Amino acid sequence: MSTLDQYTEVKRYFSPKYRGMIVIAQEGVQLLHRLEDDDWKVLRRKKENVLIEEWLNNRKQEMANRPAWALDVQELPSMEQLEEWLSDGQCETPTGHEVEPDGHGPDGSPSWLLALGLI
């Protein structure tokens, strides 16, 4: 059973800072999943003296500062896909555009190889 299965997901997005997926859970927890991780890990927990509504509102305000493309990402690419992109000379962005491995799509989203810090 995955750590994620223990929580009720409110929002999922890609974090350029952590180079991984973030889940905000209704229980006052933020989870992180990166390529090198086997499972989701707790990134942050709500402090006991903070109301859940306030905590969730603060997370939503933080998301307002994220690039628009990062908010639409739902999962990381597979290792096989990343290896293929490395060898092909073409790579997808998180929003599905074909670009060079060190390129950006028309919406400003970086290639997955850039977003994940692999190049």
Backbone atoms as SQL, in Angstrom:
CREATE TABLE atoms (id INTEGER PRIMARY KEY, chain TEXT, resi INTEGER, resn TEXT, atom TEXT, x REAL, y REAL, z REAL);
INSERT INTO atoms VALUES
  (1, 'A', 1, 'MET', 'N', 0.837, -1.181, 0.000),
  (2, 'A', 1, 'MET', 'CA', 0.000, 0.000, 0.000),
  (3, 'A', 1, 'MET', 'C', 0.886, 1.250, 0.000),
  (4, 'A', 2, 'SER', 'N', 0.563, 2.171, -0.849),
  (5, 'A', 2, 'SER', 'CA', 1.314, 3.414, -0.978),
  (6, 'A', 2, 'SER', 'C', 0.956, 4.375, 0.161),
  (7, 'A', 3, 'THR', 'N', 1.902, 5.209, 0.525),
  (8, 'A', 3, 'THR', 'CA', 1.654, 6.253, 1.521),
  (9, 'A', 3, 'THR', 'C', 0.500, 7.142, 1.067),
  (10, 'A', 4, 'LEU', 'N', 0.410, 7.390, -0.225),
  (11, 'A', 4, 'LEU', 'CA', -0.639, 8.249, -0.770),
  (12, 'A', 4, 'LEU', 'C', -2.033, 7.700, -0.486),
  (13, 'A', 5, 'ASP', 'N', -2.168, 6.382, -0.412),
  (14, 'A', 5, 'ASP', 'CA', -3.476, 5.757, -0.178),
  (15, 'A', 5, 'ASP', 'C', -4.069, 6.102, 1.188),
  (16, 'A', 6, 'GLN', 'N', -3.259, 6.609, 2.083),
  (17, 'A', 6, 'GLN', 'CA', -3.708, 6.942, 3.437),
  (18, 'A', 6, 'GLN', 'C', -4.383, 8.312, 3.504),
  (19, 'A', 7, 'TYR', 'N', -4.319, 9.071, 2.418),
  (20, 'A', 7, 'TYR', 'CA', -4.775, 10.456, 2.446),
  (21, 'A', 7, 'TYR', 'C', -5.812, 10.733, 1.365),
  (22, 'A', 8, 'THR', 'N', -6.564, 11.814, 1.575),
  (23, 'A', 8, 'THR', 'CA', -7.541, 12.281, 0.605),
  (24, 'A', 8, 'THR', 'C', -6.915, 13.422, -0.183),
  (25, 'A', 9, 'GLU', 'N', -6.671, 13.185, -1.450),
  (26, 'A', 9, 'GLU', 'CA', -5.987, 14.161, -2.301),
  (27, 'A', 9, 'GLU', 'C', -6.898, 15.336, -2.628),
  (28, 'A', 10, 'VAL', 'N', -6.359, 16.557, -2.429),
  (29, 'A', 10, 'VAL', 'CA', -7.079, 17.781, -2.768),
  (30, 'A', 10, 'VAL', 'C', -6.559, 18.329, -4.091),
  (31, 'A', 11, 'LYS', 'N', -5.240, 18.358, -4.240),
  (32, 'A', 11, 'LYS', 'CA', -4.613, 18.901, -5.447),
  (33, 'A', 11, 'LYS', 'C', -3.285, 18.222, -5.668),
  (34, 'A', 12, 'ARG', 'N', -2.933, 18.056, -6.943),
  (35, 'A', 12, 'ARG', 'CA', -1.649, 17.478, -7.340),
  (36, 'A', 12, 'ARG', 'C', -1.032, 18.396, -8.383),
  (37, 'A', 13, 'TYR', 'N', 0.282, 18.615, -8.269),
  (38, 'A', 13, 'TYR', 'CA', 0.984, 19.453, -9.240),
  (39, 'A', 13, 'TYR', 'C', 2.470, 19.120, -9.227),
  (40, 'A', 14, 'PHE', 'N', 3.177, 19.622, -10.245),
  (41, 'A', 14, 'PHE', 'CA', 4.617, 19.429, -10.324),
  (42, 'A', 14, 'PHE', 'C', 5.312, 20.603, -9.650),
  (43, 'A', 15, 'SER', 'N', 6.335, 20.307, -8.858),
  (44, 'A', 15, 'SER', 'CA', 7.104, 21.358, -8.194),
  (45, 'A', 15, 'SER', 'C', 8.474, 21.479, -8.841),
  (46, 'A', 16, 'PRO', 'N', 8.737, 22.588, -9.557),
  (47, 'A', 16, 'PRO', 'CA', 10.082, 22.790, -10.099),
  (48, 'A', 16, 'PRO', 'C', 11.147, 22.855, -8.993),
  (49, 'A', 17, 'LYS', 'N', 10.784, 23.380, -7.837),
  (50, 'A', 17, 'LYS', 'CA', 11.731, 23.480, -6.722),
  (51, 'A', 17, 'LYS', 'C', 12.182, 22.102, -6.246),
  (52, 'A', 18, 'TYR', 'N', 11.242, 21.200, -6.038),
  (53, 'A', 18, 'TYR', 'CA', 11.555, 19.855, -5.544),
  (54, 'A', 18, 'TYR', 'C', 11.764, 18.833, -6.655),
  (55, 'A', 19, 'ARG', 'N', 11.517, 19.267, -7.895),
  (56, 'A', 19, 'ARG', 'CA', 11.673, 18.396, -9.072),
  (57, 'A', 19, 'ARG', 'C', 10.890, 17.098, -8.918),
  (58, 'A', 20, 'GLY', 'N', 9.639, 17.254, -8.486),
  (59, 'A', 20, 'GLY', 'CA', 8.783, 16.100, -8.285),
  (60, 'A', 20, 'GLY', 'C', 7.328, 16.509, -8.155),
  (61, 'A', 21, 'MET', 'N', 6.487, 15.501, -7.975),
  (62, 'A', 21, 'MET', 'CA', 5.061, 15.724, -7.813),
  (63, 'A', 21, 'MET', 'C', 4.757, 16.032, -6.353),
  (64, 'A', 22, 'ILE', 'N', 3.838, 16.962, -6.154),
  (65, 'A', 22, 'ILE', 'CA', 3.361, 17.327, -4.823),
  (66, 'A', 22, 'ILE', 'C', 1.868, 17.012, -4.766),
  (67, 'A', 23, 'VAL', 'N', 1.447, 16.439, -3.652),
  (68, 'A', 23, 'VAL', 'CA', 0.028, 16.253, -3.382),
  (69, 'A', 23, 'VAL', 'C', -0.296, 16.997, -2.099),
  (70, 'A', 24, 'ILE', 'N', -1.363, 17.777, -2.164),
  (71, 'A', 24, 'ILE', 'CA', -1.906, 18.419, -0.977),
  (72, 'A', 24, 'ILE', 'C', -3.067, 17.544, -0.533),
  (73, 'A', 25, 'ALA', 'N', -3.035, 17.108, 0.724),
  (74, 'A', 25, 'ALA', 'CA', -4.063, 16.208, 1.241),
  (75, 'A', 25, 'ALA', 'C', -4.971, 16.925, 2.228),
  (76, 'A', 26, 'GLN', 'N', -6.215, 16.518, 2.225),
  (77, 'A', 26, 'GLN', 'CA', -7.234, 17.087, 3.107),
  (78, 'A', 26, 'GLN', 'C', -6.856, 16.963, 4.583),
  (79, 'A', 27, 'GLU', 'N', -6.033, 16.011, 4.913),
  (80, 'A', 27, 'GLU', 'CA', -5.635, 15.767, 6.299),
  (81, 'A', 27, 'GLU', 'C', -4.536, 16.713, 6.793),
  (82, 'A', 28, 'GLY', 'N', -4.149, 17.686, 5.969),
  (83, 'A', 28, 'GLY', 'CA', -3.145, 18.652, 6.394),
  (84, 'A', 28, 'GLY', 'C', -1.724, 18.180, 6.170),
  (85, 'A', 29, 'VAL', 'N', -1.522, 17.464, 5.091),
  (86, 'A', 29, 'VAL', 'CA', -0.205, 16.920, 4.755),
  (87, 'A', 29, 'VAL', 'C', 0.107, 17.244, 3.308),
  (88, 'A', 30, 'GLN', 'N', 1.369, 17.569, 3.043),
  (89, 'A', 30, 'GLN', 'CA', 1.863, 17.664, 1.671),
  (90, 'A', 30, 'GLN', 'C', 2.808, 16.502, 1.465),
  (91, 'A', 31, 'LEU', 'N', 2.607, 15.787, 0.363),
  (92, 'A', 31, 'LEU', 'CA', 3.430, 14.636, 0.016),
  (93, 'A', 31, 'LEU', 'C', 4.246, 14.953, -1.220),
  (94, 'A', 32, 'LEU', 'N', 5.421, 14.348, -1.321),
  (95, 'A', 32, 'LEU', 'CA', 6.337, 14.540, -2.443),
  (96, 'A', 32, 'LEU', 'C', 6.697, 13.189, -3.049),
  (97, 'A', 33, 'HIS', 'N', 6.686, 13.133, -4.376),
  (98, 'A', 33, 'HIS', 'CA', 7.159, 11.935, -5.083),
  (99, 'A', 33, 'HIS', 'C', 8.129, 12.372, -6.176),
  (100, 'A', 34, 'ARG', 'N', 9.344, 11.862, -6.098),
  (101, 'A', 34, 'ARG', 'CA', 10.363, 12.138, -7.118),
  (102, 'A', 34, 'ARG', 'C', 10.747, 10.844, -7.798),
  (103, 'A', 35, 'LEU', 'N', 11.414, 10.955, -8.931),
  (104, 'A', 35, 'LEU', 'CA', 11.807, 9.771, -9.695),
  (105, 'A', 35, 'LEU', 'C', 12.589, 8.770, -8.856),
  (106, 'A', 36, 'GLU', 'N', 13.471, 9.267, -8.025),
  (107, 'A', 36, 'GLU', 'CA', 14.345, 8.375, -7.265),
  (108, 'A', 36, 'GLU', 'C', 13.668, 7.765, -6.047),
  (109, 'A', 37, 'ASP', 'N', 12.439, 8.192, -5.736),
  (110, 'A', 37, 'ASP', 'CA', 11.718, 7.672, -4.571),
  (111, 'A', 37, 'ASP', 'C', 10.849, 6.481, -4.963),
  (112, 'A', 38, 'ASP', 'N', 10.788, 5.499, -4.077),
  (113, 'A', 38, 'ASP', 'CA', 9.910, 4.352, -4.307),
  (114, 'A', 38, 'ASP', 'C', 8.456, 4.675, -3.987),
  (115, 'A', 39, 'ASP', 'N', 8.251, 5.613, -3.097),
  (116, 'A', 39, 'ASP', 'CA', 6.904, 5.930, -2.651),
  (117, 'A', 39, 'ASP', 'C', 6.820, 7.423, -2.347),
  (118, 'A', 40, 'TRP', 'N', 5.627, 7.878, -2.065),
  (119, 'A', 40, 'TRP', 'CA', 5.402, 9.260, -1.656),
  (120, 'A', 40, 'TRP', 'C', 5.970, 9.455, -0.257),
  (121, 'A', 41, 'LYS', 'N', 6.556, 10.629, -0.018),
  (122, 'A', 41, 'LYS', 'CA', 7.110, 10.954, 1.293),
  (123, 'A', 41, 'LYS', 'C', 6.435, 12.218, 1.814),
  (124, 'A', 42, 'VAL', 'N', 6.264, 12.283, 3.120),
  (125, 'A', 42, 'VAL', 'CA', 5.677, 13.476, 3.732),
  (126, 'A', 42, 'VAL', 'C', 6.690, 14.614, 3.626),
  (127, 'A', 43, 'LEU', 'N', 6.249, 15.692, 3.011),
  (128, 'A', 43, 'LEU', 'CA', 7.089, 16.878, 2.849),
  (129, 'A', 43, 'LEU', 'C', 6.809, 17.887, 3.965),
  (130, 'A', 44, 'ARG', 'N', 5.543, 18.039, 4.297),
  (131, 'A', 44, 'ARG', 'CA', 5.140, 19.046, 5.287),
  (132, 'A', 44, 'ARG', 'C', 3.837, 18.597, 5.947),
  (133, 'A', 45, 'ARG', 'N', 3.728, 18.896, 7.237),
  (134, 'A', 45, 'ARG', 'CA', 2.488, 18.644, 7.985),
  (135, 'A', 45, 'ARG', 'C', 1.972, 19.956, 8.568),
  (136, 'A', 46, 'LYS', 'N', 0.676, 20.051, 8.644),
  (137, 'A', 46, 'LYS', 'CA', 0.029, 21.194, 9.268),
  (138, 'A', 46, 'LYS', 'C', 0.389, 21.218, 10.753),
  (139, 'A', 47, 'LYS', 'N', 0.645, 22.401, 11.267),
  (140, 'A', 47, 'LYS', 'CA', 0.882, 22.536, 12.710),
  (141, 'A', 47, 'LYS', 'C', -0.445, 22.366, 13.447),
  (142, 'A', 48, 'GLU', 'N', -0.374, 21.811, 14.637),
  (143, 'A', 48, 'GLU', 'CA', -1.584, 21.503, 15.403),
  (144, 'A', 48, 'GLU', 'C', -2.456, 22.724, 15.681),
  (145, 'A', 49, 'ASN', 'N', -1.846, 23.880, 15.881),
  (146, 'A', 49, 'ASN', 'CA', -2.617, 25.071, 16.230),
  (147, 'A', 49, 'ASN', 'C', -3.196, 25.801, 15.013),
  (148, 'A', 50, 'VAL', 'N', -3.014, 25.252, 13.813),
  (149, 'A', 50, 'VAL', 'CA', -3.526, 25.867, 12.585),
  (150, 'A', 50, 'VAL', 'C', -4.769, 25.105, 12.129),
  (151, 'A', 51, 'LEU', 'N', -5.827, 25.842, 11.834),
  (152, 'A', 51, 'LEU', 'CA', -7.052, 25.216, 11.328),
  (153, 'A', 51, 'LEU', 'C', -6.808, 24.657, 9.926),
  (154, 'A', 52, 'ILE', 'N', -7.453, 23.545, 9.618),
  (155, 'A', 52, 'ILE', 'CA', -7.259, 22.903, 8.306),
  (156, 'A', 52, 'ILE', 'C', -7.663, 23.838, 7.174),
  (157, 'A', 53, 'GLU', 'N', -8.719, 24.615, 7.350),
  (158, 'A', 53, 'GLU', 'CA', -9.157, 25.544, 6.302),
  (159, 'A', 53, 'GLU', 'C', -8.088, 26.593, 6.023),
  (160, 'A', 54, 'GLU', 'N', -7.471, 27.093, 7.096),
  (161, 'A', 54, 'GLU', 'CA', -6.406, 28.078, 6.942),
  (162, 'A', 54, 'GLU', 'C', -5.201, 27.452, 6.241),
  (163, 'A', 55, 'TRP', 'N', -4.852, 26.242, 6.637),
  (164, 'A', 55, 'TRP', 'CA', -3.716, 25.550, 6.039),
  (165, 'A', 55, 'TRP', 'C', -3.946, 25.314, 4.547),
  (166, 'A', 56, 'LEU', 'N', -5.152, 24.834, 4.197),
  (167, 'A', 56, 'LEU', 'CA', -5.462, 24.591, 2.785),
  (168, 'A', 56, 'LEU', 'C', -5.462, 25.895, 1.987),
  (169, 'A', 57, 'ASN', 'N', -5.986, 26.968, 2.562),
  (170, 'A', 57, 'ASN', 'CA', -5.957, 28.269, 1.881),
  (171, 'A', 57, 'ASN', 'C', -4.532, 28.743, 1.649),
  (172, 'A', 58, 'ASN', 'N', -3.654, 28.524, 2.615),
  (173, 'A', 58, 'ASN', 'CA', -2.246, 28.893, 2.449),
  (174, 'A', 58, 'ASN', 'C', -1.599, 28.088, 1.325),
  (175, 'A', 59, 'ARG', 'N', -1.928, 26.812, 1.223),
  (176, 'A', 59, 'ARG', 'CA', -1.369, 25.986, 0.138),
  (177, 'A', 59, 'ARG', 'C', -1.892, 26.495, -1.218),
  (178, 'A', 60, 'LYS', 'N', -3.164, 26.878, -1.274),
  (179, 'A', 60, 'LYS', 'CA', -3.728, 27.397, -2.521),
  (180, 'A', 60, 'LYS', 'C', -3.060, 28.708, -2.921),
  (181, 'A', 61, 'GLN', 'N', -2.753, 29.557, -1.935),
  (182, 'A', 61, 'GLN', 'CA', -2.051, 30.811, -2.227),
  (183, 'A', 61, 'GLN', 'C', -0.642, 30.524, -2.754),
  (184, 'A', 62, 'GLU', 'N', 0.021, 29.523, -2.189),
  (185, 'A', 62, 'GLU', 'CA', 1.345, 29.136, -2.683),
  (186, 'A', 62, 'GLU', 'C', 1.254, 28.672, -4.138),
  (187, 'A', 63, 'MET', 'N', 0.196, 27.938, -4.473),
  (188, 'A', 63, 'MET', 'CA', 0.042, 27.441, -5.842),
  (189, 'A', 63, 'MET', 'C', -0.151, 28.579, -6.831),
  (190, 'A', 64, 'ALA', 'N', -0.687, 29.693, -6.381),
  (191, 'A', 64, 'ALA', 'CA', -0.889, 30.847, -7.268),
  (192, 'A', 64, 'ALA', 'C', 0.447, 31.364, -7.800),
  (193, 'A', 65, 'ASN', 'N', 1.537, 31.087, -7.097),
  (194, 'A', 65, 'ASN', 'CA', 2.865, 31.524, -7.526),
  (195, 'A', 65, 'ASN', 'C', 3.570, 30.499, -8.410),
  (196, 'A', 66, 'ARG', 'N', 2.947, 29.386, -8.667),
  (197, 'A', 66, 'ARG', 'CA', 3.541, 28.346, -9.504),
  (198, 'A', 66, 'ARG', 'C', 3.282, 28.658, -10.980),
  (199, 'A', 67, 'PRO', 'N', 4.177, 28.188, -11.860),
  (200, 'A', 67, 'PRO', 'CA', 3.889, 28.354, -13.292),
  (201, 'A', 67, 'PRO', 'C', 2.611, 27.593, -13.658),
  (202, 'A', 68, 'ALA', 'N', 1.833, 28.148, -14.555),
  (203, 'A', 68, 'ALA', 'CA', 0.559, 27.531, -14.932),
  (204, 'A', 68, 'ALA', 'C', 0.743, 26.099, -15.418),
  (205, 'A', 69, 'TRP', 'N', 1.810, 25.840, -16.182),
  (206, 'A', 69, 'TRP', 'CA', 1.999, 24.482, -16.720),
  (207, 'A', 69, 'TRP', 'C', 2.194, 23.463, -15.604),
  (208, 'A', 70, 'ALA', 'N', 2.817, 23.863, -14.488),
  (209, 'A', 70, 'ALA', 'CA', 3.110, 22.931, -13.395),
  (210, 'A', 70, 'ALA', 'C', 1.839, 22.470, -12.685),
  (211, 'A', 71, 'LEU', 'N', 0.800, 23.280, -12.707),
  (212, 'A', 71, 'LEU', 'CA', -0.444, 22.943, -12.027),
  (213, 'A', 71, 'LEU', 'C', -1.241, 21.873, -12.761),
  (214, 'A', 72, 'ASP', 'N', -0.967, 21.676, -14.047),
  (215, 'A', 72, 'ASP', 'CA', -1.709, 20.703, -14.841),
  (216, 'A', 72, 'ASP', 'C', -1.065, 19.324, -14.878),
  (217, 'A', 73, 'VAL', 'N', 0.146, 19.197, -14.391),
  (218, 'A', 73, 'VAL', 'CA', 0.867, 17.919, -14.441),
  (219, 'A', 73, 'VAL', 'C', 0.276, 16.967, -13.413),
  (220, 'A', 74, 'GLN', 'N', 0.018, 15.735, -13.834),
  (221, 'A', 74, 'GLN', 'CA', -0.580, 14.753, -12.937),
  (222, 'A', 74, 'GLN', 'C', 0.345, 13.596, -12.562),
  (223, 'A', 75, 'GLU', 'N', 1.382, 13.359, -13.380),
  (224, 'A', 75, 'GLU', 'CA', 2.312, 12.283, -13.049),
  (225, 'A', 75, 'GLU', 'C', 3.651, 12.511, -13.726),
  (226, 'A', 76, 'LEU', 'N', 4.662, 11.852, -13.185),
  (227, 'A', 76, 'LEU', 'CA', 6.010, 11.933, -13.741),
  (228, 'A', 76, 'LEU', 'C', 6.158, 10.942, -14.895),
  (229, 'A', 77, 'PRO', 'N', 7.045, 11.223, -15.835),
  (230, 'A', 77, 'PRO', 'CA', 7.290, 10.244, -16.896),
  (231, 'A', 77, 'PRO', 'C', 8.026, 9.021, -16.332),
  (232, 'A', 78, 'SER', 'N', 7.973, 7.927, -17.069),
  (233, 'A', 78, 'SER', 'CA', 8.671, 6.708, -16.644),
  (234, 'A', 78, 'SER', 'C', 10.164, 6.831, -16.939),
  (235, 'A', 79, 'MET', 'N', 10.946, 6.017, -16.278),
  (236, 'A', 79, 'MET', 'CA', 12.394, 5.980, -16.547),
  (237, 'A', 79, 'MET', 'C', 12.652, 5.576, -18.000),
  (238, 'A', 80, 'GLU', 'N', 11.858, 4.663, -18.530),
  (239, 'A', 80, 'GLU', 'CA', 12.005, 4.233, -19.925),
  (240, 'A', 80, 'GLU', 'C', 11.790, 5.398, -20.878),
  (241, 'A', 81, 'GLN', 'N', 10.765, 6.212, -20.585),
  (242, 'A', 81, 'GLN', 'CA', 10.490, 7.368, -21.440),
  (243, 'A', 81, 'GLN', 'C', 11.635, 8.371, -21.372),
  (244, 'A', 82, 'LEU', 'N', 12.149, 8.619, -20.180),
  (245, 'A', 82, 'LEU', 'CA', 13.274, 9.544, -20.031),
  (246, 'A', 82, 'LEU', 'C', 14.497, 9.050, -20.791),
  (247, 'A', 83, 'GLU', 'N', 14.794, 7.762, -20.718),
  (248, 'A', 83, 'GLU', 'CA', 15.934, 7.190, -21.447),
  (249, 'A', 83, 'GLU', 'C', 15.746, 7.343, -22.950),
  (250, 'A', 84, 'GLU', 'N', 14.523, 7.141, -23.414),
  (251, 'A', 84, 'GLU', 'CA', 14.232, 7.307, -24.841),
  (252, 'A', 84, 'GLU', 'C', 14.460, 8.748, -25.275),
  (253, 'A', 85, 'TRP', 'N', 13.997, 9.694, -24.477),
  (254, 'A', 85, 'TRP', 'CA', 14.187, 11.107, -24.798),
  (255, 'A', 85, 'TRP', 'C', 15.661, 11.483, -24.806),
  (256, 'A', 86, 'LEU', 'N', 16.421, 10.929, -23.889),
  (257, 'A', 86, 'LEU', 'CA', 17.861, 11.211, -23.852),
  (258, 'A', 86, 'LEU', 'C', 18.552, 10.734, -25.122),
  (259, 'A', 87, 'SER', 'N', 18.124, 9.594, -25.633),
  (260, 'A', 87, 'SER', 'CA', 18.781, 9.040, -26.822),
  (261, 'A', 87, 'SER', 'C', 18.222, 9.597, -28.131),
  (262, 'A', 88, 'ASP', 'N', 16.977, 10.077, -28.134),
  (263, 'A', 88, 'ASP', 'CA', 16.320, 10.560, -29.359),
  (264, 'A', 88, 'ASP', 'C', 16.754, 11.947, -29.804),
  (265, 'A', 89, 'GLY', 'N', 17.089, 12.790, -28.854),
  (266, 'A', 89, 'GLY', 'CA', 17.355, 14.182, -29.209),
  (267, 'A', 89, 'GLY', 'C', 16.087, 15.006, -29.245),
  (268, 'A', 90, 'GLN', 'N', 14.947, 14.395, -28.923),
  (269, 'A', 90, 'GLN', 'CA', 13.667, 15.092, -28.788),
  (270, 'A', 90, 'GLN', 'C', 13.079, 14.712, -27.449),
  (271, 'A', 91, 'CYS', 'N', 12.365, 15.639, -26.847),
  (272, 'A', 91, 'CYS', 'CA', 11.818, 15.401, -25.515),
  (273, 'A', 91, 'CYS', 'C', 10.458, 16.078, -25.429),
  (274, 'A', 92, 'GLU', 'N', 9.605, 15.545, -24.592),
  (275, 'A', 92, 'GLU', 'CA', 8.328, 16.195, -24.327),
  (276, 'A', 92, 'GLU', 'C', 8.471, 17.153, -23.165),
  (277, 'A', 93, 'THR', 'N', 7.593, 18.132, -23.158),
  (278, 'A', 93, 'THR', 'CA', 7.442, 18.997, -21.987),
  (279, 'A', 93, 'THR', 'C', 6.336, 18.391, -21.124),
  (280, 'A', 94, 'PRO', 'N', 6.186, 18.833, -19.904),
  (281, 'A', 94, 'PRO', 'CA', 5.083, 18.337, -19.078),
  (282, 'A', 94, 'PRO', 'C', 3.702, 18.587, -19.683),
  (283, 'A', 95, 'THR', 'N', 3.611, 19.525, -20.617),
  (284, 'A', 95, 'THR', 'CA', 2.327, 19.806, -21.266),
  (285, 'A', 95, 'THR', 'C', 2.196, 19.125, -22.625),
  (286, 'A', 96, 'GLY', 'N', 3.170, 18.267, -22.964),
  (287, 'A', 96, 'GLY', 'CA', 3.047, 17.444, -24.165),
  (288, 'A', 96, 'GLY', 'C', 3.655, 17.993, -25.441),
  (289, 'A', 97, 'HIS', 'N', 4.362, 19.088, -25.393),
  (290, 'A', 97, 'HIS', 'CA', 4.998, 19.640, -26.589),
  (291, 'A', 97, 'HIS', 'C', 6.327, 18.940, -26.850),
  (292, 'A', 98, 'GLU', 'N', 6.649, 18.725, -28.117),
  (293, 'A', 98, 'GLU', 'CA', 7.936, 18.148, -28.521),
  (294, 'A', 98, 'GLU', 'C', 8.962, 19.264, -28.635),
  (295, 'A', 99, 'VAL', 'N', 10.064, 19.131, -27.899),
  (296, 'A', 99, 'VAL', 'CA', 11.125, 20.134, -27.924),
  (297, 'A', 99, 'VAL', 'C', 12.480, 19.430, -27.870),
  (298, 'A', 100, 'GLU', 'N', 13.542, 20.186, -28.054),
  (299, 'A', 100, 'GLU', 'CA', 14.873, 19.637, -27.842),
  (300, 'A', 100, 'GLU', 'C', 15.045, 19.381, -26.345),
  (301, 'A', 101, 'PRO', 'N', 15.946, 18.476, -25.964),
  (302, 'A', 101, 'PRO', 'CA', 16.094, 18.135, -24.541),
  (303, 'A', 101, 'PRO', 'C', 16.326, 19.334, -23.621),
  (304, 'A', 102, 'ASP', 'N', 16.966, 20.382, -24.137),
  (305, 'A', 102, 'ASP', 'CA', 17.199, 21.565, -23.308),
  (306, 'A', 102, 'ASP', 'C', 16.253, 22.714, -23.671),
  (307, 'A', 103, 'GLY', 'N', 15.130, 22.379, -24.321),
  (308, 'A', 103, 'GLY', 'CA', 14.212, 23.404, -24.804),
  (309, 'A', 103, 'GLY', 'C', 12.995, 23.631, -23.933),
  (310, 'A', 104, 'HIS', 'N', 12.207, 24.606, -24.368),
  (311, 'A', 104, 'HIS', 'CA', 10.953, 24.974, -23.710),
  (312, 'A', 104, 'HIS', 'C', 9.841, 24.983, -24.747),
  (313, 'A', 105, 'GLY', 'N', 8.646, 24.616, -24.318),
  (314, 'A', 105, 'GLY', 'CA', 7.482, 24.634, -25.200),
  (315, 'A', 105, 'GLY', 'C', 6.954, 26.043, -25.387),
  (316, 'A', 106, 'PRO', 'N', 5.990, 26.212, -26.294),
  (317, 'A', 106, 'PRO', 'CA', 5.424, 27.541, -26.554),
  (318, 'A', 106, 'PRO', 'C', 4.707, 28.136, -25.338),
  (319, 'A', 107, 'ASP', 'N', 4.328, 27.285, -24.387),
  (320, 'A', 107, 'ASP', 'CA', 3.674, 27.765, -23.168),
  (321, 'A', 107, 'ASP', 'C', 4.670, 28.044, -22.045),
  (322, 'A', 108, 'GLY', 'N', 5.971, 27.923, -22.355),
  (323, 'A', 108, 'GLY', 'CA', 7.008, 28.195, -21.359),
  (324, 'A', 108, 'GLY', 'C', 7.427, 26.993, -20.540),
  (325, 'A', 109, 'SER', 'N', 6.762, 25.865, -20.739),
  (326, 'A', 109, 'SER', 'CA', 7.119, 24.672, -19.948),
  (327, 'A', 109, 'SER', 'C', 8.439, 24.097, -20.457),
  (328, 'A', 110, 'PRO', 'N', 9.334, 23.723, -19.536),
  (329, 'A', 110, 'PRO', 'CA', 10.629, 23.159, -19.930),
  (330, 'A', 110, 'PRO', 'C', 10.465, 21.705, -20.342),
  (331, 'A', 111, 'SER', 'N', 11.457, 21.187, -21.048),
  (332, 'A', 111, 'SER', 'CA', 11.445, 19.750, -21.329),
  (333, 'A', 111, 'SER', 'C', 11.452, 19.010, -20.005),
  (334, 'A', 112, 'TRP', 'N', 10.950, 17.771, -20.016),
  (335, 'A', 112, 'TRP', 'CA', 10.976, 16.977, -18.789),
  (336, 'A', 112, 'TRP', 'C', 12.399, 16.810, -18.278),
  (337, 'A', 113, 'LEU', 'N', 13.353, 16.693, -19.183),
  (338, 'A', 113, 'LEU', 'CA', 14.749, 16.510, -18.756),
  (339, 'A', 113, 'LEU', 'C', 15.252, 17.730, -17.983),
  (340, 'A', 114, 'LEU', 'N', 14.842, 18.929, -18.426),
  (341, 'A', 114, 'LEU', 'CA', 15.184, 20.146, -17.689),
  (342, 'A', 114, 'LEU', 'C', 14.409, 20.228, -16.378),
  (343, 'A', 115, 'ALA', 'N', 13.097, 19.984, -16.441),
  (344, 'A', 115, 'ALA', 'CA', 12.251, 20.112, -15.273),
  (345, 'A', 115, 'ALA', 'C', 12.720, 19.214, -14.132),
  (346, 'A', 116, 'LEU', 'N', 13.209, 18.038, -14.478),
  (347, 'A', 116, 'LEU', 'CA', 13.660, 17.082, -13.472),
  (348, 'A', 116, 'LEU', 'C', 15.128, 17.242, -13.090),
  (349, 'A', 117, 'GLY', 'N', 15.798, 18.208, -13.722),
  (350, 'A', 117, 'GLY', 'CA', 17.194, 18.475, -13.397),
  (351, 'A', 117, 'GLY', 'C', 18.160, 17.419, -13.914),
  (352, 'A', 118, 'LEU', 'N', 17.759, 16.722, -14.969),
  (353, 'A', 118, 'LEU', 'CA', 18.613, 15.671, -15.525),
  (354, 'A', 118, 'LEU', 'C', 19.631, 16.211, -16.512),
  (355, 'A', 119, 'ILE', 'N', 19.398, 17.398, -17.027),
  (356, 'A', 119, 'ILE', 'CA', 20.390, 18.079, -17.878),
  (357, 'A', 119, 'ILE', 'C', 20.424, 19.545, -17.488);
